[in-house]
Amino acid sequence: MLGIVTANGGPLSALSIRPFRWWFIGQITSASGLMTQVVATSWLVLQWRNSGFDLALVSVASMTPMLVLSLWAGSLVDHIDRRKLLIFTQGSMALISLVLFVLIDTGAANFGLIIVISALTGVINAADMPARQVYVLDLVGEDRLAGAVSLYEVVLNASRVLGPAVGGALLAISGPAACVLVNAVSFLGPLAVLLYYHTISSVTRRDPSQGRPKVREGVRYAWSDPTIRACLLLAAASGALFNPTVMLPLIAHRVFHMGGGGYGLLLALFGVGALPGALLAARGGSPPSGHKVRALATLTGACMVVTAFAPDRPVLFVGMAAVGASSIWMIAVANTVVQLRTPAELRGRVMGAWSMALPGMVPITSVICGTLADACGARVAYGGTGAVIAGIALTWWRSFAQEPSGQEEPAGDLASARVNV
């Protein structure tokens, strides 16, 4: 049995908690499985339509529900058992992938069905994402949250390497149906953790007299807290940064004339930098703060500007690794700050707002950056994104330093949370 979780250890201290350790492993396989399916569906759409616009429509179909529904999904997370909600969402996405596998394997799949399935997956993911983020806090408690959030960034970047690699191999050997089947099977790990560790409490206690949680309460709180408001603006502005399918191919092809291999190299360098960035965000010491977020946002913006206007490839490569490190460090710390500054009874709705900002704003920011790149060049678009991120940090410089006033201590009961195994 694991006892009281209070110590704030190093970057990997959250992995000492057995349920989180298994959940972390399950998330690596699940996120990699999703990237494997993305490889298959992207290849099919290109084969069927030979259109970059139609390929973008698939991304829009999957991301738009996050933008529209995340606030309401966050309200749902606040008033029902998050573990049971995750069992439903993870199981549903596994079932959808199985249906897609059958459609592809039998030759019944087409572009319209891919759009419908992508949109349905996006609707379910709108509830799944805030539930997963708050469930991590249920598993590890406040003291290890920074490490847990940063390890999730490791998951995302590991999936960007493992998923496409497995997907590409399966696509060549067995075809797209096998890639989709791998994604369906990858949900078994997280589902096993959710079903086995059923004694972990994941329901926020609230006063029954307050009635059903309202979406506007979370929005009002998030906007009234200067630090949370600034972090949400940063997350929204970072949408294009964390959608590498728009800007990086343009930089590789139009600016440095490197082709597909150069695009893959830039992706790899971003991932290489992201791993130490996530570990830096997870290290023990003082709690994450708004001061650190604003400094990292300024650094990220500066790194992006330098990278955008790199005079040669060596500077580009070093700059891309630096962007990966600083941006992941920034977004992991910002996520942790938002969660810790939010009272437990509002956390689901505020994290729903976070999901609406990132990745919900990705379709909008990607279109803006793509349009700007066509009009002014890829350097200006990428450097402009960095300038906006740094500008938010500088414009709301004082907001990041303000402490919450007149509110309850956020999630005070979680500070001494017990995780029994």
C-alpha positions in Angstrom: 0.0 0.0 0.0 1.2 3.5 -0.8 0.6 5.9 2.1 0.2 9.7 2.2 1.6 11.4 -0.8 3.2 14.6 0.3 6.8 14.8 -0.7 7.7 16.8 -3.7 10.6 14.8 -5.3 12.4 15.0 -8.5 11.1 14.9 -12.1 10.1 11.2 -11.8 8.7 11.2 -8.3 5.1 10.9 -9.6 6.1 7.5 -11.0 6.6 6.2 -7.5 2.8 6.1 -7.2 1.8 2.7 -8.7 -1.6 3.7 -10.2 -0.1 6.7 -11.9 2.9 4.7 -13.1 0.6 2.3 -14.9 -1.6 5.1 -16.2 1.5 6.8 -17.5 2.6 3.7 -19.4 -1.0 3.3 -20.7 -1.0 6.9 -22.0 2.2 6.4 -23.9 0.7 3.4 -25.8 -2.6 5.1 -26.3 -1.2 8.4 -27.6 1.2 6.4 -29.9 -1.7 4.4 -31.1 -3.6 7.5 -32.0 -0.7 8.8 -34.0 -0.6 5.5 -35.8 -4.2 5.9 -36.8 -3.6 9.5 -37.9 -0.9 8.1 -40.3 -3.4 5.7 -41.8 -6.3 8.1 -42.2 -4.0 10.8 -43.6 -2.6 8.4 -46.2 -6.1 7.2 -47.1 -7.4 10.8 -47.6 -4.5 11.7 -49.7 -5.0 8.6 -51.8 -8.7 9.3 -52.3 -8.7 13.1 -52.7 -5.1 14.2 -53.4 -6.0 17.5 -51.7 -4.3 19.3 -48.8 -7.5 21.2 -48.1 -9.5 17.9 -47.7 -6.7 16.6 -45.4 -7.0 19.8 -43.3 -10.8 19.2 -43.1 -10.1 16.0 -41.2 -8.1 17.9 -38.6 -10.8 20.6 -38.4 -13.5 18.0 -37.9 -11.6 16.4 -35.0 -10.6 19.7 -33.3 -13.7 21.8 -33.6 -15.7 19.9 -31.0 -12.9 20.7 -28.5 -13.4 24.4 -29.2 -17.2 24.3 -29.0 -17.8 21.7 -26.2 -14.9 21.8 -23.8 -16.6 24.3 -21.4 -19.7 22.1 -21.0 -17.5 19.0 -20.8 -15.6 20.6 -18.0 -18.8 21.2 -16.1 -19.6 17.5 -16.6 -16.2 16.6 -15.1 -17.0 18.6 -12.0 -20.1 16.8 -11.0 -19.7 13.1 -12.0 -17.1 10.5 -11.2 -14.2 11.2 -13.4 -13.0 7.6 -13.4 -16.4 6.3 -14.7 -16.5 9.1 -17.3 -13.0 8.1 -18.5 -14.1 4.4 -18.7 -16.9 5.6 -21.0 -14.8 7.9 -23.1 -11.8 5.6 -23.5 -14.1 2.6 -24.2 -16.1 4.7 -26.8 -13.0 5.8 -28.6 -11.8 2.2 -28.7 -15.1 1.1 -30.2 -15.1 3.9 -32.8 -11.6 2.7 -33.9 -12.8 -0.8 -34.2 -15.7 0.3 -36.4 -13.2 2.3 -38.5 -11.0 -0.8 -38.8 -13.9 -2.9 -40.1 -14.9 -0.2 -42.6 -11.3 0.1 -43.9 -10.7 -3.7 -43.9 -13.9 -4.4 -45.9 -13.4 -1.5 -48.3 -16.5 0.4 -47.1 -14.6 3.5 -45.8 -14.7 6.7 -47.7 -13.9 10.4 -47.1 -17.3 11.3 -45.7 -17.1 8.5 -43.1 -13.6 9.6 -42.1 -15.0 13.1 -41.5 -17.9 11.8 -39.4 -15.7 9.5 -37.4 -13.2 12.2 -36.8 -15.9 14.6 -35.6 -17.5 11.9 -33.3 -14.0 11.2 -31.8 -13.6 14.9 -31.3 -16.9 15.2 -29.4 -15.9 12.4 -27.0 -12.4 13.8 -26.6 -13.9 17.1 -25.5 -14.9 15.3 -22.3 -12.0 12.9 -22.2 -9.2 15.6 -22.1 -10.3 17.7 -19.1 -11.3 14.4 -17.2 -7.8 13.0 -17.8 -6.1 16.1 -16.6 -8.0 16.3 -13.4 -7.8 12.5 -12.9 -4.0 12.8 -12.8 -4.4 15.1 -9.8 -6.7 12.5 -8.2 -3.9 10.0 -8.6 -0.9 12.0 -7.4 -2.1 14.9 -5.3 -1.0 18.5 -5.4 2.6 18.0 -4.4 3.5 15.8 -7.4 1.2 17.4 -9.9 4.0 19.4 -11.6 5.9 16.2 -12.2 2.8 14.4 -13.5 1.9 17.2 -15.9 5.4 17.4 -17.2 5.5 13.6 -17.7 2.4 13.9 -19.8 4.4 16.2 -22.1 6.9 13.4 -22.4 4.0 11.2 -23.4 3.0 13.5 -26.2 6.5 13.9 -27.6 7.2 10.2 -27.3 4.0 9.5 -29.2 5.1 11.8 -32.0 8.2 9.5 -32.5 6.7 6.1 -31.7 3.3 6.5 -33.4 4.5 7.6 -36.9 7.3 5.1 -36.8 4.9 2.2 -36.0 2.3 3.6 -38.4 4.7 3.9 -41.3 6.0 0.4 -40.8 2.4 -1.1 -40.5 1.2 0.9 -43.5 4.0 -0.5 -45.6 3.7 -4.1 -44.3 0.0 -4.6 -43.5 -1.9 -1.6 -44.8 -4.0 1.2 -43.1 -6.5 -1.2 -41.4 -3.7 -2.6 -39.2 -2.8 0.9 -38.1 -6.3 1.6 -36.9 -6.6 -1.8 -35.2 -3.4 -0.9 -33.2 -5.1 2.3 -32.0 -8.2 0.4 -30.9 -6.0 -2.1 -28.9 -4.0 0.7 -27.3 -7.0 1.8 -25.2 -6.9 -1.5 -23.3 -4.0 -0.3 -21.0 -5.8 2.8 -19.7 -9.1 1.0 -19.4 -7.3 -1.7 -17.3 -5.9 0.9 -14.9 -9.3 2.6 -14.6 -11.1 -0.7 -13.9 -8.5 -2.1 -11.5 -7.9 0.9 -9.3 -11.6 1.5 -8.7 -11.1 2.6 -5.0 -9.4 5.8 -6.0 -11.8 8.7 -5.3 -12.4 11.0 -8.3 -15.5 12.9 -7.3 -15.1 16.5 -6.1 -17.1 17.0 -2.9 -19.4 20.0 -3.1 -22.3 21.5 -1.1 -25.6 20.0 -2.4 -27.3 23.4 -1.8 -25.1 24.9 -4.6 -27.1 22.8 -7.1 -25.7 21.6 -10.5 -22.4 23.1 -11.5 -22.8 25.9 -14.1 -20.5 26.5 -17.0 -20.3 30.3 -16.5 -19.0 29.8 -12.9 -15.8 28.3 -14.3 -15.4 30.9 -17.0 -16.1 33.7 -14.6 -13.5 32.4 -12.2 -10.9 31.8 -14.9 -11.3 35.3 -16.3 -11.3 37.0 -12.9 -8.0 35.5 -11.9 -5.3 37.5 -13.7 -2.8 34.7 -13.8 -5.2 32.0 -15.1 -6.5 34.5 -17.7 -3.0 35.2 -18.9 -2.1 31.4 -19.0 -5.2 30.7 -21.1 -4.3 33.4 -23.5 -0.8 31.9 -23.8 -2.3 28.4 -24.4 -4.5 29.7 -27.1 -1.7 31.6 -28.8 0.5 28.4 -28.7 -2.0 26.5 -30.9 0.0 26.9 -34.1 3.3 26.1 -32.2 2.0 22.7 -31.1 0.5 21.9 -34.5 3.7 21.1 -36.5 1.8 20.1 -39.6 1.4 23.7 -40.7 4.5 25.8 -40.0 7.3 23.3 -40.0 6.7 21.9 -43.5 6.6 25.4 -44.9 9.9 26.4 -43.2 11.6 23.2 -44.3 10.3 23.3 -47.9 9.9 27.0 -48.8 12.7 28.6 -46.8 15.5 26.0 -46.5 14.5 23.7 -49.4 15.1 20.5 -47.4 12.1 18.4 -48.6 10.3 15.7 -46.5 13.5 14.6 -44.8 14.1 18.1 -43.5 10.6 18.3 -42.2 11.1 15.1 -40.3 14.4 16.3 -38.9 12.7 19.5 -37.6 10.0 17.4 -35.9 12.7 15.2 -34.3 14.7 18.2 -33.1 11.6 19.7 -31.5 10.9 16.4 -29.8 14.5 16.1 -28.6 14.4 19.5 -27.1 10.9 18.9 -25.6 12.1 16.0 -23.4 14.5 17.9 -21.2 12.1 20.8 -21.2 9.4 18.5 -19.7 11.9 17.2 -17.1 12.9 20.7 -16.1 9.2 21.5 -15.6 8.9 18.4 -13.4 11.9 18.9 -11.1 11.4 19.4 -7.4 11.8 22.7 -5.6 9.6 25.7 -5.3 6.0 25.4 -6.6 5.3 26.5 -10.1 4.4 30.2 -10.3 3.2 32.9 -12.6 6.6 34.5 -12.5 8.1 31.4 -14.1 5.4 31.2 -16.7 5.9 34.7 -17.9 9.7 34.3 -18.1 9.4 31.0 -20.0 6.8 32.5 -22.4 9.2 35.4 -23.1 12.0 33.0 -23.7 9.8 30.8 -26.0 8.8 33.8 -28.1 12.4 34.9 -28.4 13.6 31.4 -29.4 10.9 31.3 -32.1 11.8 34.6 -33.6 15.5 33.6 -33.7 14.6 30.3 -35.3 12.3 31.9 -37.8 15.0 34.2 -39.1 17.9 31.7 -38.8 20.5 32.6 -41.4 21.5 28.9 -42.0 20.6 25.4 -41.2 22.8 24.9 -38.1 21.1 27.9 -36.4 17.7 26.6 -37.5 18.4 23.2 -36.0 19.7 24.5 -32.6 16.8 27.0 -32.5 14.2 24.3 -33.1 15.5 22.2 -30.2 15.5 25.4 -28.0 11.9 26.1 -29.0 11.0 22.5 -28.1 12.6 22.8 -24.7 11.3 26.2 -23.8 7.7 25.8 -25.1 7.1 22.5 -23.4 8.5 23.8 -20.2 6.3 26.9 -20.5 3.1 25.0 -21.2 3.6 22.4 -18.6 4.2 25.0 -15.9 1.3 27.0 -17.0 -1.0 24.0 -16.9 0.1 23.2 -13.4 -0.3 26.8 -12.2 -3.9 26.9 -13.6 -4.8 23.6 -11.8 -3.3 24.6 -8.5 -4.9 28.1 -8.5 -8.3 26.7 -9.1 -10.6 25.5 -6.3 -11.4 21.8 -6.5 -15.1 22.4 -7.2 -14.3 24.5 -10.3 -11.3 22.6 -11.6 -13.1 20.6 -14.2 -14.7 23.6 -15.8 -11.5 25.7 -15.7 -9.6 22.8 -17.4 -12.4 22.6 -19.9 -11.5 26.2 -20.7 -7.9 25.2 -21.0 -8.8 22.4 -23.4 -10.8 25.0 -25.4 -7.7 27.1 -25.6 -5.3 24.3 -26.3 -5.9 22.2 -28.5 -9.3 23.7 -29.2 -7.9 26.9 -30.9 -5.6 24.9 -33.1 -7.9 25.0 -36.2 -8.2 28.8 -35.9 -4.5 29.6 -35.2 -3.4 27.2 -37.9 -5.6 28.8 -40.5 -4.3 32.3 -39.5 -0.7 31.2 -39.6 -1.1 29.4 -42.9 -2.7 32.4 -44.4 0.0 34.7 -43.1 2.7 32.4 -44.4 1.1 32.5 -47.9 0.9 36.3 -47.8 4.1 37.2 -46.0 6.3 34.1 -45.9 6.9 31.3 -43.5 9.6 33.2 -41.6 7.2 36.1 -40.8 4.4 33.7 -39.8 6.5 31.6 -37.4 8.3 34.6 -36.0 5.0 36.4 -35.7 3.6 33.6 -33.6 6.6 33.9 -31.3 6.2 37.6 -31.1 2.5 37.2 -30.0 3.5 34.7 -27.3 6.2 37.0 -25.9 3.8 40.0 -26.3 1.2 38.3 -24.1 3.8 37.7 -21.4 5.0 41.3 -21.6 1.5 42.8 -21.8 0.2 40.8 -18.9 3.5 40.9 -17.0 2.0 42.1 -13.7 -1.0 39.7 -14.0 1.4 36.7 -13.7 2.6 37.9 -10.4 -0.7 38.5 -8.7 -1.9 36.1 -6.1 -5.6 35.0 -5.8 -7.5 36.9 -3.3 -10.7 36.3 -1.4 -11.0 32.6 -2.4 -10.7 29.3 -0.7 -7.4 27.5 -0.6 -7.5 25.5 -3.9 -8.2 21.9 -3.3 -7.1 21.9 0.2 -8.3 18.4 0.9 -6.0 17.2 -1.9 -2.8 18.4 -0.2 -3.1 15.4 2.1 -4.7 13.0 -0.4 -4.3 9.3 0.2 -3.8 6.9 -2.7 -4.4 3.4 -1.5 -3.4 0.4 -3.6 
